[in-house]
Amino acid sequence: MSKVEKRLRLRRMEGVVEGEAKVNPRTMEYLGIESLLEVVIAGKRKFTFKALPSESTPANEVWINPNEARMKGIADNSIATVRAKQ
């Protein structure tokens, strides 16, 4: 069985704790995310974040910590493949 995945926009947002990502609850349900999500950028770079449901996050975005994004080389508004981490 293949995993459900979706291309979403990564946004740098203040107020997000390092190691965590804020995701819309409906998006989490669609992707089957329970606690961890995997972000794949350009098919090469993989990162794992603890998923937190947030109604204020748009359904097509994942919010991450700006300092952590800079350290990992993730640009604001990047498009990435997001899926549940098993």
Beta strands, then each sheet from edge to edge (+ up, - down):
strand 1: 5-12
strand 2: 20-23
strand 3: 36-41
strand 4: 45-53
strand 5: 61-64
strand 6: 78-84
sheet 1: 1+ 5+ 2- 4- 3+ 6- 1+
end
